[in-house]
Amino acid sequence: MKKLLIGIIILLMAVSPIYGASGFAITIGETTNDNQQWKNSVMNYFQSHSDRNASEATKKLITATEVNQVSKDITGRVYSSNQIYSCAMVDLSYNKGIKVVVDKSKVKIVTPKMYSNALKSSGIDKGYVVVTSPVQSSGEAALTGVLKSYEIAVGADIPQNVKKAATDELYTETQIVNQTGQNPDKIADLFEKVKNETQKQNLQDPAKIKVIVINIANNMNINLTNAQAQQIANAIANSQKVQGDVAGFKQQLNSLTGPVTQNQGILDQIMSYLQSIYNYIKDLITGQ
């Protein structure tokens, strides 16, 4: 009986964290999910861009409620349940930093560089990401699905304020693209350079960040109005202010994607962990 009890306790403790972090996740917009033809086309796209079996990924539905919870106060747009098309795949087995693939035939504004910027603001700098949609879309709402895919893959939540800051940054990028007519990736480069300099100087004050925005934009021959420079400064300041809240998620992400130590493989670490639990519980039961 004691051995059975120990076995059950160890099984429950061991399975829970492993199940919680799939490492390979797909999110499907609820509108797409309700249309089998669209769903099949999306899954086929994911499979064509992965060397893994996409059908084995952990899948999650993304609803309008989830999208609106993050974006409604930022974009001013409220989506209905028949407007959530975008889908995303995240694979943490990719170990060369972060790589984003966007279905350009469907996603017309947001580029891989823009998604990468938003993800890095969320503490994410690892993984393989694929974004698609069965119909044409701008791509801003897809960020909710991308972040949810990471949460499923990592087995941990991204704080809500971090999601909002990343969404605000991405939305501001698309607005600046639309307002200036500049190449989306050039605007994404502007944001990246400003963020790098802002982080280097450890700034959170929008007024000081705005000076950096104007200087870098001038060097890149990007003409911004005073209001546009302020928009960018505000968005990057918001991203800076939440960086202290991304540490926990980033640590969990690194634990799943980091290199294995020289003397101990992943399986050895798991077995060692289980053995320590077994010994601890055994000592409690036997009174040793």
DADAJO-V11699 format. One record per residue. RES is the residue in three letters. D_FIRST is the distance of its C-alpha to the first C-alpha in Angstrom with 1 decimal. Layout:
res->RES d_first->D_FIRST
res->RES d_first->D_FIRST
This chain:
res->MET d_first->0.0
res->LYS d_first->3.8
res->LYS d_first->5.4
res->LEU d_first->5.0
res->LEU d_first->6.2
res->ILE d_first->8.6
res->GLY d_first->9.8
res->ILE d_first->10.6
res->ILE d_first->12.3
res->ILE d_first->14.2
res->LEU d_first->15.2
res->LEU d_first->16.6
res->MET d_first->18.4
res->ALA d_first->19.8
res->VAL d_first->21.0
res->SER d_first->22.8
res->PRO d_first->25.5
res->ILE d_first->26.1
res->TYR d_first->26.5
res->GLY d_first->28.7
res->ALA d_first->31.2
res->SER d_first->32.5
res->GLY d_first->35.5
res->PHE d_first->37.5
res->ALA d_first->38.5
res->ILE d_first->41.2
res->THR d_first->42.6
res->ILE d_first->44.8
res->GLY d_first->47.4
res->GLU d_first->46.9
res->THR d_first->50.5
res->THR d_first->49.9
res->ASN d_first->46.5
res->ASP d_first->48.4
res->ASN d_first->50.8
res->GLN d_first->49.3
res->GLN d_first->52.3
res->TRP d_first->52.1
res->LYS d_first->48.4
res->ASN d_first->48.9
res->SER d_first->51.7
res->VAL d_first->49.7
res->MET d_first->46.8
res->ASN d_first->49.4
res->TYR d_first->50.9
res->PHE d_first->47.6
res->GLN d_first->46.9
res->SER d_first->50.5
res->HIS d_first->49.8
res->SER d_first->46.5
res->ASP d_first->45.3
res->ARG d_first->41.8
res->ASN d_first->40.8
res->ALA d_first->41.6
res->SER d_first->39.7
res->GLU d_first->36.4
res->ALA d_first->37.2
res->THR d_first->35.3
res->LYS d_first->37.8
res->LYS d_first->38.8
res->LEU d_first->41.6
res->ILE d_first->44.1
res->THR d_first->45.8
res->ALA d_first->49.1
res->THR d_first->47.3
res->GLU d_first->45.6
res->VAL d_first->48.9
res->ASN d_first->50.9
res->GLN d_first->48.5
res->VAL d_first->49.4
res->SER d_first->53.0
res->LYS d_first->54.8
res->ASP d_first->56.0
res->ILE d_first->57.1
res->THR d_first->58.7
res->GLY d_first->59.8
res->ARG d_first->58.7
res->VAL d_first->56.2
res->TYR d_first->54.7
res->SER d_first->54.0
res->SER d_first->51.2
res->ASN d_first->53.7
res->GLN d_first->54.6
res->ILE d_first->51.5
res->TYR d_first->52.1
res->SER d_first->51.0
res->CYS d_first->48.0
res->ALA d_first->46.4
res->MET d_first->44.2
res->VAL d_first->42.6
res->ASP d_first->41.3
res->LEU d_first->39.9
res->SER d_first->40.1
res->TYR d_first->43.8
res->ASN d_first->44.2
res->LYS d_first->48.0
res->GLY d_first->48.2
res->ILE d_first->48.7
res->LYS d_first->50.4
res->VAL d_first->51.4
res->VAL d_first->52.9
res->VAL d_first->54.7
res->ASP d_first->56.0
res->LYS d_first->59.6
res->SER d_first->60.8
res->LYS d_first->58.9
res->VAL d_first->58.2
res->LYS d_first->61.8
res->ILE d_first->61.7
res->VAL d_first->58.5
res->THR d_first->58.4
res->PRO d_first->55.7
res->LYS d_first->57.1
res->MET d_first->56.9
res->TYR d_first->53.2
res->SER d_first->52.6
res->ASN d_first->54.4
res->ALA d_first->52.3
res->LEU d_first->49.0
res->LYS d_first->50.0
res->SER d_first->50.8
res->SER d_first->47.2
res->GLY d_first->45.9
res->ILE d_first->45.4
res->ASP d_first->47.1
res->LYS d_first->44.9
res->GLY d_first->44.1
res->TYR d_first->46.0
res->VAL d_first->47.2
res->VAL d_first->48.9
res->VAL d_first->50.6
res->THR d_first->52.3
res->SER d_first->53.5
res->PRO d_first->54.8
res->VAL d_first->57.9
res->GLN d_first->60.0
res->SER d_first->58.7
res->SER d_first->59.6
res->GLY d_first->56.0
res->GLU d_first->55.4
res->ALA d_first->52.8
res->ALA d_first->50.9
res->LEU d_first->49.8
res->THR d_first->47.3
res->GLY d_first->45.6
res->VAL d_first->45.8
res->LEU d_first->44.1
res->LYS d_first->41.4
res->SER d_first->40.8
res->TYR d_first->40.3
res->GLU d_first->37.9
res->ILE d_first->35.8
res->ALA d_first->36.2
res->VAL d_first->35.4
res->GLY d_first->32.7
res->ALA d_first->34.6
res->ASP d_first->37.3
res->ILE d_first->40.9
res->PRO d_first->42.4
res->GLN d_first->44.7
res->ASN d_first->47.7
res->VAL d_first->47.3
res->LYS d_first->47.4
res->LYS d_first->50.5
res->ALA d_first->52.2
res->ALA d_first->51.6
res->THR d_first->52.9
res->ASP d_first->55.9
res->GLU d_first->56.7
res->LEU d_first->56.5
res->TYR d_first->58.5
res->THR d_first->61.2
res->GLU d_first->61.5
res->THR d_first->62.2
res->GLN d_first->64.7
res->ILE d_first->66.6
res->VAL d_first->66.7
res->ASN d_first->68.2
res->GLN d_first->70.6
res->THR d_first->71.9
res->GLY d_first->71.8
res->GLN d_first->70.4
res->ASN d_first->68.2
res->PRO d_first->64.5
res->ASP d_first->63.4
res->LYS d_first->66.3
res->ILE d_first->65.0
res->ALA d_first->61.5
res->ASP d_first->62.9
res->LEU d_first->64.7
res->PHE d_first->61.5
res->GLU d_first->59.7
res->LYS d_first->62.5
res->VAL d_first->62.7
res->LYS d_first->59.0
res->ASN d_first->59.1
res->GLU d_first->62.0
res->THR d_first->60.5
res->GLN d_first->57.3
res->LYS d_first->59.4
res->GLN d_first->61.3
res->ASN d_first->58.2
res->LEU d_first->60.1
res->GLN d_first->59.1
res->ASP d_first->62.5
res->PRO d_first->63.8
res->ALA d_first->67.4
res->LYS d_first->66.8
res->ILE d_first->64.8
res->LYS d_first->67.7
res->VAL d_first->70.0
res->ILE d_first->67.8
res->VAL d_first->67.6
res->ILE d_first->71.4
res->ASN d_first->72.0
res->ILE d_first->69.6
res->ALA d_first->70.8
res->ASN d_first->74.4
res->ASN d_first->73.5
res->MET d_first->72.0
res->ASN d_first->75.0
res->ILE d_first->73.0
res->ASN d_first->75.1
res->LEU d_first->73.1
res->THR d_first->74.4
res->ASN d_first->73.7
res->ALA d_first->71.3
res->GLN d_first->69.4
res->ALA d_first->69.0
res->GLN d_first->67.6
res->GLN d_first->65.2
res->ILE d_first->63.8
res->ALA d_first->63.7
res->ASN d_first->61.8
res->ALA d_first->59.2
res->ILE d_first->58.6
res->ALA d_first->58.6
res->ASN d_first->55.8
res->SER d_first->53.8
res->GLN d_first->54.4
res->LYS d_first->53.3
res->VAL d_first->49.7
res->GLN d_first->49.1
res->GLY d_first->47.1
res->ASP d_first->44.7
res->VAL d_first->43.9
res->ALA d_first->42.3
res->GLY d_first->38.7
res->PHE d_first->39.0
res->LYS d_first->41.0
res->GLN d_first->38.4
res->GLN d_first->35.7
res->LEU d_first->38.2
res->ASN d_first->39.0
res->SER d_first->35.4
res->LEU d_first->35.2
res->THR d_first->38.6
res->GLY d_first->39.3
res->PRO d_first->39.8
res->VAL d_first->37.1
res->THR d_first->37.5
res->GLN d_first->39.1
res->ASN d_first->36.3
res->GLN d_first->33.3
res->GLY d_first->32.9
res->ILE d_first->31.1
res->LEU d_first->28.2
res->ASP d_first->28.0
res->GLN d_first->27.9
res->ILE d_first->25.0
res->MET d_first->23.0
res->SER d_first->23.9
res->TYR d_first->22.9
res->LEU d_first->19.4
res->GLN d_first->19.1
res->SER d_first->20.2
res->ILE d_first->17.7
res->TYR d_first->14.8
res->ASN d_first->16.5
res->TYR d_first->17.1
res->ILE d_first->13.6
res->LYS d_first->12.3
res->ASP d_first->15.3
res->LEU d_first->14.6
res->ILE d_first->11.2
res->THR d_first->12.6
res->GLY d_first->15.9
res->GLN d_first->18.0
